[in-house]
Amino acid sequence: MKLTDILSAVNPFKQKAAPRKNTNLNNPFADFGGLIGGRTLYPNLNYEKFVQDYDNNSEVYSIIKRISKTISTVPFYVYKVKSKKDLTTYKAMMANASSGADIARAELVRIKAVDEIADSPLNKLLERPNPYQSFSEFIENIIGYKLITGNSYIWANRLANGKVAELVTLPSQYVAIISDGTINGVEGYTFTLVGWDQLNAKDVIHLKYFNPYFNTNGQQLYGLSPLQAAYRTVQRSNDAKDTSVGMLQNQGPKGILYADESNDFGPEQAGKLKEDFYNQYGTKTQGGIIQNAGKILIAGAKLGWVNMGLSPVDLQLLESEKITLRELCNVYGVNSALFNDPDNKTYNNMKEAKKEMLTQVVLPELVLIRDAFNRFFENEIGQGYYIDFDITVFPELQEDMKELSAILSQSWWITPNEKRQAMRYDTVQDDVMNSIFIPAGYLPIDELTMLQNPRDAQQQGDYNLPPVK
């Protein structure tokens, strides 16, 4: 029996994809080139190399780790939709938010759009997606694979009744797409590491980056890895690190000290000079102090020197490392100030860089995950429910949330409980907290129009107003 047969017998993904439905016989792109229904499409990109770059390159690791770890701390909740119109507006505002103030304004619309559901099976699934991971670890895996390979695959393991029992992140470098015979259609997925059976497309959530590489082998169905765009940058970084390590490990002669031709200086004299040099100028310490530093070499012949190597400074390796860091940060959309860039590291830079990462990198990734969850679970829980995240948990956004507090304090037409919801506090179970409080001292406009002659003191008195001068 083959090893693959043994592994297939314990396959945790033991389920077959549904047969391909030939629903459009007139589709001009059906069975397009190599896109034949049921055929596995293997990507041309070497995803395993990208994983190795993450494992072996400190800059790549640091950037991906910081982004994925930050996103993993954001909680997700389940809501009941109150207004589809307000929900559409809220989604658009969050997707286009470029600052904490924009997020604060979107929160005002959210409270009109949805109500949080405290307890539901989906809440429990989001809290513990599988027996061996917390939700934070689960999200970190999703984002990590996506930032490395450009793809993330989430498998929904179902019970016998069809309900989703757990969500599992698959290693994206070992997942291949099975075509349904059309240019953008997917019949299923297969785990290529040991040749396990295919997974039904309806049981897999596929998150990916845009890929313009379109061909008849279905490469457009896979996401484009950021590390593919930064291929030469990463290679240059790896070469620079290899060079530095090699210089430290293989410290050959720094150069050649030779006697001028006018001198009678043979091998015996050369050996004696070398021995005297190391005896007098080799590293010697006494009480932690180097004793031979600064001494003068006296030779019995005219000597010359040929340099045989360049220092890391001469090779500009340190400058190259800084350039590499900045280029990789550009690819992932983060500021190099967050990664100890010596020329870009001040308190203000760090503070603004953190806020920028939240709105320009973290928020868009959260929006994509949220939308994917809502599309997938719509068939599981029905319409009228909504999964969303709470990005206001970050301290860097709290200063901008003061603007929301100021707006709420002036918005008398919003109930106290709605204000609490906007600030992400629990509501208070009291009817008074669901009432609208009108500021004192205001009069309806129709009462003011009853003042026919505001200079009439008697009429003014009728309304208990002081006479107009």
Disulfide bonds with the S-S distance in Angstrom:
none
